[in-house]
Amino acid sequence: MSSLSRHIDHVLKTAGHPGAAARSRLAASWRRSLNHYGLDPGQHREVQRVCAHALTERLDQADRMRRIALPKIDALFQLVGGSGCGVLLTDAEGVVLDLRASDGDSDTFHAWGLTPGADWSEASEGTNGIGTCIAEGRQVIIHREEHFHARNTAMSCMDAPIFGADGRLIGALDVSSARADQTASFNQLIAAMVAQTARQIEVENFRDTFPDARIVTAEAGATDAAVLLAVDSDDIVRGATRAARKAFSLAATGPITPCPASDLFGGEDEVGGFDRAERAAVNRALSRARGNVSEAARLLGIGRATLYRRMKRLGLTGG
């Protein structure tokens, strides 16, 4: 029996088990691919593609994300491209928008269907880095035989989701390897870089969405997600990242109900992560302004009276 045939038998046996979903996330994804999407791990058809017009529309819809992401994708490719890896950016439905691959690896990526316009959603391709990352909204590594389709078992994929300023998933960042000798430890190293780059895209996208707001950062704790709030000149919270929404029990997606920042910070008598971040920001502004409160307020983009109130709350003094 060939290795591909063994893979197909293994997937069918594992996914067909009644308790597959409880055994592991991978088994749950295989079961979705088989039972929910009706896919066959042994199918030979090529990766499905959207038409040129549809791809153009998707590129337009993702314009902000791409504008922010492409320089970071280029930087990531500079780090991993020499080791047989390609870097891909997809939209929220798993359609590839951009690809970075070396000339020597481009034929392999095209043969695999890892090109702009290709649909790598889990509904189309079963368990794979892009599709499963999007389906589960989390960072994943799908290494070779962990793929659902036997024809995809030559690749290793490291993916991280990208969430927008409204808390909704807006895309995925993928690094796929064309190397047959790709190791699990190397996958972990690349996955860390992918996750870091995805978070950078999220942070910059959030700042770009609220250009006139003061962005306050909280300690992330056990997660590496960006915990950011967008606060206006009246200290009203106007936006929050996905992690901040979870941390402060705000609406999971969509617009948040505006509220005073102090209501989230835990009151004036508590010194939490946001108070420490605010104190640091005010101190930096006062330092740059050589203690001049009016100049510091201008640097922070708030009124002089507002800054005095914050300084009083934070126990700071200025000239």
N, C-alpha and C positions, 0 to 999 in steps of 0.2 A: 504493500500500500504506500502511495506517495505521501510526502509530508503535507501537501495540500488536502488530500483525501482524509488524512488523520485529523487535520485541523477542522474540516467540515464536520466529521463525525463527533469530535469533541464539543464543538459549539452546539450542535443539535442535541446532544445528550445533556449538556449542562443547561442550556436554555429551556429544554423541554421538561426539566425537573420541576415539580410543583413548588418546591421551596427555593428555587433559584434566586429570587429577588432578595430573600433573607440571607443568603450565603455570602454575597459580596456585592459591591457596587458594579463590578464588571459583569458578574452573572446577571444582575438586574438589567443592565444595558443590553446584554445579549438577548435576554428574554423579551425586552421591549422590541428589539429589532426583529425577532422572529414572530412573536405573537401580535404585537400592536401594529407594527408596520408591514407585516407580511413579507419580510425579505428572506431571501435564500442565500446562505453563506457561500454557496458554490456558484452563484450566478456570474456570468462572464460579460454582461453588458458594460459599456463604458460609463464613466461618471456622467451623470446628467448635467446639462448646462442650460443657463438662461440665454435668451436671444440677445443680440447686440443692443437692441433698443431697451430691453429690460435692464441690462447691465448698466447702460448709460443713466437710466433713471435711478438705479441703486447708488451709483457713484455720486449723483447729484444730491440724493437724500443724505448720504454720509459725508458730505463735503466738509463739515466742521471737524468731525473725527479724523478724517484723512489728512486734512491740513495740519492738524496737531500731531498725528501719529507718524506720518511718513518720515520726518527727520529722525525720529526715534527708531523706526524700523531700519532705516539706513545704518544707524549707529549699531544696532543689534546685529545686523548682517555683517558688519565689519568684524565683529567678534566671533561669529559662528560660521560664516560663509566658507572660510578656508577649510573647514572640517567636513565638507559635504552636506551642509545644512542649507535649507531655504527658509525664508521668513515670509509668512503670509498674514494678511489682514482680511478679515471677513466682516460681513454685516451681521445683524442680529439673527438672521435666518440661515447663516452658514454658507452664504454665497461668497466666493473669493473675490475680493476687490483689487488686491495688489499682491504681487509676488516679487521677492528678491532672491535670485539664485545665480550662482556663478555660471559662466559660459559652459564649463565642463559638465555641470550637473543639470543644465536646463532641459536637455533631451529626456532625462530620467523623470523630472518633475512633470513635463508635458505628457509623457507616457502614462504616468500615474493619474493624470487628471488634476494635478495641483496647479491650476492656472486660473486667471481672472475669468469669472463667469461660471465656474464649476460649482455645483451644489453639493456641499459636504455636510448637509444637515444629517442628523441621525435617521430621519425618515427616509432619506435617499440612500445613504451609505452605511447605515447600521452603526455599530460601535466604532468610533474613530475619534481622533483628538479634537477636531473642530466641533463635530456634531454633538459628542457627549459632553464636552465642556459647556456648550450652549444649553443642552437639554437639562443639565444638572446645575448650571450656574456656578461652577467651581473650577479650580485649576485641576487639570488631569494630565497624566502621562499614559499614552496608549502605545505600548511597545510591541512591535511585530505581531506575534500570534495572539495578542489581546484584541486585535481588530476582529470585527465580525466577518467581513468578507475575506475569503481565502486569498483573493487577488491583491489584498492590501497588506498582507503580512510581511512584505519586504521592508516596510517603513516603520520608523519610530516617530511619534508625534508628541510634542510638549505644548500644552495650550493653557491660556489664562483668559477668563472673560473680561470684557471691558464694560463698565457700567457708566451710564450717563449722569448728568447733573440731576435728573429727575428720579434717579434710583433704578431706572429700567436698563436692561441689558441692551447695549448698542452694537456690540461686535465681539470678536474674539481675535486674539493674537496667537499665531501658531508658528512653531519651528518644527519642520519635518526633516528627517535625516535620510539620506540616500546610502548611508554606509551600512554594509552587512555586518560589520564588527562593532556596531554601536553598543555600548555597555550601559547597564542600569545606573552605575555611578555617574557616567557622563550625562545620561538623561537627567538625573537629579540636578546636576550643575547647570545645564541649559534651562531646565524648568525654573530654577531660581531667577535666572536672568529674564526669562519670559514674564514671570510674575512681576518682577520689579519694573520692567518696561511698561506693562499694562497699567500698573498703578501710576506711573508717571504720566501716561496718557490721560488717565482719569482725573488726576489732579489738575493738569493743565487745561483740560476740557472744562472742569468745574470753574476754574478761575476765569476762563474765557467767557463762560456763560454769565458770570456776575462781575463784569469789569469794574463797576463802580462800588462794589461792596468791599468791606474789610473781611478778609478770610482768616478765620480763627481755627487753629489746629489743636486738637486734643491728643493726649497720649493714646496710642493704639492698643496698648496692653498686649494680650497674647496674639492678636492678629496684626498682619502687616498691611491691612487695608487703610486707606486714607480716611481719617475722621475729621472732616472739615465742615464748618458752618460759614455761610455768607451772611454777614451782619451789616445793616445799613447805618447811616449816620445817626439814626435815632436809637441805635442798639436793638433793633428789631431783626430777628432772624428771618431771612427771606429764602434761604436755600440750605440744603444739607446733602452730603454725599450718602451713598447707600449705607456705609458703615456708621455714619453719624445718626442716620435715621434709626438704625437698630439700637445704637447706644442710648438714644434719648427717647425711644418709643414714639417716633414721629411716623407719619404716613409712609408706608414702604415704598410707594412710587407716586409720581405725579407731584403737583404743587403741595407744599406744606402750609399749614395754617400759621400765618405770621404770629410770632410771640416774642416777648421781651427776652433778650439773651440771658438776663439775670435769672429768669425762671428755669432755664436749662442748666445754668452754671451752679445751681444749688444754693443760691442766696448769697448775700454780701458777706456773711460771716464764715463761709466755707472757702477754703483755698484748694481748688481742684486743678485738674490739668488745664482747663481753659483759663482759669485765673492766672496760673503760672505763665501760660503762653501770652496772655494779655499784658501781664506785668513786664515780661521780656520785651514785647513789642513797644510798649510805652517807654521803657528805659532806653531802648535803642534810639527811638525818636528824640527823646530828651538829650541823649548824648550827642547825637548828630547836630541838634539845635543848640548845643552848649548851654542847656538848661532853660532856654527861652521857650516858655509854654506856648506862646502864639505860633512860633515857628514849628514846634513839635506837632501842634494840632494840624498845621498845614501839611506837614509831611505825612501824617496819618490820614488825612482827608476828612477830618471831623472838625466841629466847632470848638472854639477855645473853652466855652463853658462846659461842653460835653467832656472834654479832656480833663478839666478840673474835677468834675464829678468822679471820673474814673480814677484819677490820681488819689482822690480822697478815699475812695473805696479800697484801693490797692495799697494805701499807706505810703504814697510817694509824694515827694516835694519837688518843686521846680522854681526857677527864677521868674 
